[in-house]
Amino acid sequence: AFMYLARGADTSQLACDAIRRWWNRMGQDLYWYAPQLLLLCDCGGSNGCRQYVFKEQLCYLARDLGCDIRVAHYPPGCSKYNPIEHRLFCHVSRAIQAVVLKTIYIARDFISRTHTAQGLHVLSEVAYRLYQKGIKASQTFLDHNPIHFDSFLPQLNYTAPCLSLL
């Protein structure tokens, strides 16, 4: 697993930077053959289904990675069914139990010590960028939205193409 620790606001740029770092550190070696990435996202927050800045950032990420990014949002109120939260965070919580997390670097070091007998190892990195709130999608993106919305639940399921016109 990979955890990206950051300061500042929870933004769409942070979400896409975390995916980019995961791809560069782990994903491209494990999934080099993948024709596209699938992201399972909550419905709210910085990576919400109504956030056009998230969709714009995904298009830039898809272009940088050279593959389409398919997104499936959990319906509102269903993020509790996210398997990552149940399979990862309980072990991370155990690894940082009783530790005073005075700095983000202490958190990184203890999170990186997370491992299980079944083979889970967590790689943790600190973002050196400070993420700011309030960034909006560009008018160019809004005018020429390259996102391909699925026919089934298009508000929750879509693809950011790697060959967008951004």
Salt bridges, closest charged atoms under 4 A:
ASP17 OD1 - ARG20 NH1 2.85
ASP17 OD2 - ARG129 NH1 3.01
ASP64 OD2 - ARG20 NH2 3.00
ASP64 OD1 - ARG63 NE 3.71
ASP109 OD1 - ARG108 NE 3.13
GLU125 OE1 - ARG21 NH2 2.75
GLU125 OE2 - ARG25 NH1 2.04
ASP150 OD2 - ARG70 NH2 2.73
